[in-house]
Amino acid sequence: MGRLSGALMIVLLIWAVLATSVAVKYYSEYAQLSRACSSLSTKVILVNVGIDYGNGTVAWYNATPLPIGASVLTALVSVAKVEYKYGSYGAYVVSVNGVREQILSKTEGYSWMWYIYNASLGRYVLGPVAADKYVLANGDTILWKYQYWSFSGAG
């Protein structure tokens, strides 16, 4: 019985040393990753990006990570296949995931427009500038809409 209990003690001692070594290794890796994540959180924002295709389909990409200083256009490009061109006011989105603008005449058509959620108003408001000009903040919610527009001939 003495040899068996002695062997069991040695096995338990070896197991305890190995388990402690593994725990220390994983704790060290956890601490290193934790420091890296905390450093990263000062360089990243999370935004919600919606794409309304105008046919009842709306896709949401919530908590989309973006670098600080990212624009509305950057957010869209990070979640969708986008075609855009630059004009005198900035970037203009022509197509999102294959859905292209349609200019029906000089006064009407379907285009991509972006909106930002205004919490104090409790609704979405049309973006005030071109998508590449608006810098996002952490927690912003933007919605891209494919929608009909028209201009009357008044004036």
N, C-alpha and C positions, 0 to 999 in steps of 0.2 A: 504494500500500500504506500510505503514511503517513496519509492521510486516513481510511482504514478502521480502522486501529489506534487513531487518535485518537478517532474516533466510538465505537469499542468501549469505550475507556477511559472516555469520558463516560457511556455507558450503564451500565457496571459501577459507576461512582461513584454515579450516581443510584440504581441498584438497592441498593447498599450502604447509602446514607443512608436510603432508604425502609424497607428490611428492619430496620435498627437502630431506626428510629422506631417501627415496629410492635412489635418485640420489647420496647422500653422501655414502650410503652403496655400491652401484655399483662402484663408483669411487674409493673407498677404496680397493675393491676387485681387480679392474683393476690395481691399482698401485702395489698391492702385487704380482699379476701375472706377471706384467711387470718386477718387480725386479727379480722374480724367473727365468723368461725367459732370462733376460740379464745375470744372473749368469750361467744359463744352456748353453748359447751360447759359453761360454769360455771352456766348457767341451765336446762339440759335434762338429763333422765335418759333412759336407754333401758331399756325393760322388755319382757319377753316375755308376750304375752297369748294364752291358749288358750281356745277355746269348745268344750265337749263337749256335743253336742246329745242325748246319751243313746241314739242310734240307730246308733252306730258312726261317725258323722261328727264329726271334730274339726278345727277350723280354727285355725291358728296365725298370729299376727301378731308376728313376732320383731323385736326392736330397734325397738319402737314409741317414738317420741320424745314425751316429756311434760314439762311444766314441773316444776321442782323443787317439791315439796310436793303433787304430784298424788296422788289417792287411787285405790284399786282401782276405784271407780265411774267416776272420770274415765278410767281406762285402758279400761274396757269401752265407755264412751260414745264414745271416740275411734275404736274399730274396728267398732262395731256399732250397729244401731238398737235402742235400749233404752227400755223403759217401766219406771218405778219410782215408788214412793210413799214418803213419810216416815212413820215410826211413832215410838214412844217411844224405840227403840234407835238409830234412824237410818234410812238409805235401805234399802229393800227392793225387789229387782228382781222385777218381775212378768213381763216378756217380753223376750226377746232375739231379734232378727231374726224376729219373728212367732211364735216358740215361747213360748206362754203357760203359766204355772203352771196346774196342774189340782188342785183340792182335791176329793178323792173323798169324804171324810167328815171328821168332826172329828178323826179319828185317823190319816188317811193321805192321801197325795197325791204330786204331782210338783212340784218347785220348783227354782229356780236357787240354787245354793250356790257359794261361792267358796273356793278353796284356794290356798295359797302353798307353793312348793317350799322345803323345809327341807334345806339341803345337809348339815348335820351328821347328820340322821336319814336322808338319802338318799331322802326321799319327800315327797309332798304332805301338808300338814296343813290341816284346816278353819280358815278365817279366824276369828280370835279376836273380831272386832268387826264391826259393820255395814260394808258396802263403802265408805261415804263417810267412815268414821272412821279407816281404816287408811292411813297415808301410805307410799307406795312409796319404795324406794331404788334407785339405779342398779343394773341387772343383775337385779332381782327377776324371778321367773317366777310368774305367777298363772294359775290354771285355773278357769274357770267351768264348772260341771257341772249339767246338767238331770238330776235324779235323783229316784228314788222314796224316800219317807220314810214312817215310821209310828211311832206311839206306842202302846205296849200300854196296856191299861186297868188295869194293876197300880197299887196305891197306895191 
